[in-house]
Amino acid sequence: MSVYKVTFQEKAPRINIDVPTMMKTLGGFKFVFDGTPREEIWKKFTASLFNNEEIATDLGEWQRNICFNLKAYNALHLNLDRYGEFLPIDLSGETWFIFNITHSIEADLTKSSKEIIDGKESSYVKEISFNPSPEDLIFKTSYDGFMGIYCQKGFIDLINGHSGLEFNEDLRAI
């Protein structure tokens, strides 16, 4: 089964939320979406667009997380709820949702490696590979510090008709 790295189209909106305010409001948790559910402590934050961009797609990006406008959320959330949680934000008076992916799988360590710096393994991924089950439509991994979003063709098929994402067979893509 092919695995793809999810990246964002150039035209996808880049969403900005004031991180210090968010951390203070949420009790100062370590600011990483690391597969931990956040729904119980989440507040609907006010967001803006970087550089006053126009919203040209119904999927956007916040801190390497997929954001869904209301149309995309309504169409997709029932199929994606098992892979994460949708956290509401207010973007220019419209409700959008950050998709906090809580589903993770382990990298195939026989085919994955990290950069060696000064004789020690770093956190920089050199190669990464997975052996997902067919049910693993979208996931993150601890191997890259939960920074990447990975998916299979079933996710690509599911979001067909929605724009803002790209899918790269090079799993090291940024």
N, C-alpha and C positions, 0 to 999 in steps of 0.2 A: 504494500500500500504506500502510495506517495504521501509525503508530509510536506507542507508548505509553511514558510514563514510569512506571517501577516504583516504587511507594511501599509503605509498610508499614501494615497495619491497626493500629488502636489497641491491639487485644488481642494483637498479635504480641510475643513476648518480646524485650526489649532486652537484649542480651548484653554483659557487661562483662569485659574482660581487662585486667590491669594492664599498661598500655602501657610504662612505664619498664622493667619486668622483661622484657617482650617485646623491646624494642629492645636491651637489654643482652645478652640471650640470643642474639639473631639477629645481633649484630655492629653494631648501631646504624644499620641502613639507614634511609633516609628513610621515614617511616611513612605511606606512601600506597600504596594498591593502584592502581597506574597502568598496568595491563596487563602488568606485568613478572611472570613466573613466580616464585613464592616456595617451591615445593614442595621444592627441594633443600636449602634452609636451614631449613625449617619444623620446629618442635618442637610436640608436642601440649601446648598450654597448658591450665591450669585456668581455667575461666571461671565467672562467677556471673551472676545476673540483677540488673538494677537494681531497687531498691526491693522486693526479695523478691517479685517478680511471680510469678504462677503461669504455668506453660506451658500455654497454651490453643490453640496452633496448632503445626503441624509445620514451619513456616517462620518464621524470626525475623530479627533485625537485629543486626549488629555493625558500627559505623562506616560505615553506609550500604551494607553488603554483605549479601547474602542468606545466611542460615544454614539448613542443612537438618538435621532430626533424622534418626536412622538409617532410619526408615521412608521418609521422603521421599528420602533419599539412595539407598537401595536401589532405589526405584521409578524414579528419574530420572537418576542419574548417567551411565548409558551413553548417554543421548540428549543430555547436556549437556557431556560431557567435551571435545568439540571447541571449546567456547566458554570454557573456563577450567579451573581445577583446584580440587579439593576438599581443604581443609586441615583436619585433624581437631583438635577441641578436646574437653576434658572438661567438660561442663556438668552439675553436680550428680550426678556419677557416671555420666552417660550420654554416649555419643559423639555429638557433633554435628559438622557440617562447615561451614566458611566457604567460600563459593563465590567464589574470586578470579577474576573475569571477565578473561580475557586477550584476548578478541576485541574489537577496536575498529574503528570506521569513522569517516571524516571527516564533519563537518557540511557541509551544503550552504551554502557561504559566500554564495551569492546570496540566501538566505532566512534567514540567521542574523545576529545582531548582538549586540554587547555594550554595556553602559552606558558612557557617556562621563562621566568625572569629571575636573574641572579640565583639560578639553581633551584628555584621554588616554583611550584605550580601557582599561577595567578588566577584571577577570576575571569580573565579574557578567554573566551571560547575560540579554539582553533578549528575544531570539527565537532559537529553534534549530529547524533542520529537517534532515532526512536523506533520502537516496535509497538505501535499503538494497536489497540483493538478497534474493530469497526465502530464501536460506540464512542470512541474518543474523537468527536467531531472538532472540538477546539479545546486547547489546553495550554498550560504553562509548565515550567519545570524548575526545580531547585538548582539544576546543574548550571543555569545561567543567571541565578539569583532572581528568578521569576521576571526577568526583563523582557524576554521575547514572548510573542504570541504565535502559536503553531496551530495548524489545522489540517484536516483532510478534505478530500473532494466533496464529501457530504456537506460540509459547512459552506463551501463555495457555491454548491448547488442551492443550498437553503437561502442564501442571501442574494441570489440572482435577482436583478431588478433594482438593487440598492447600490448606491455608489459611494466611493470614498476609500475603498480598500484595494490593495494589490496583493498578489500571492506569488512568492518567490520560491523556486525550488532550491536555491542556495540558502540554506538555513542559517548562514552567518550574516545574511543581508541586514543592513541597518534600516 
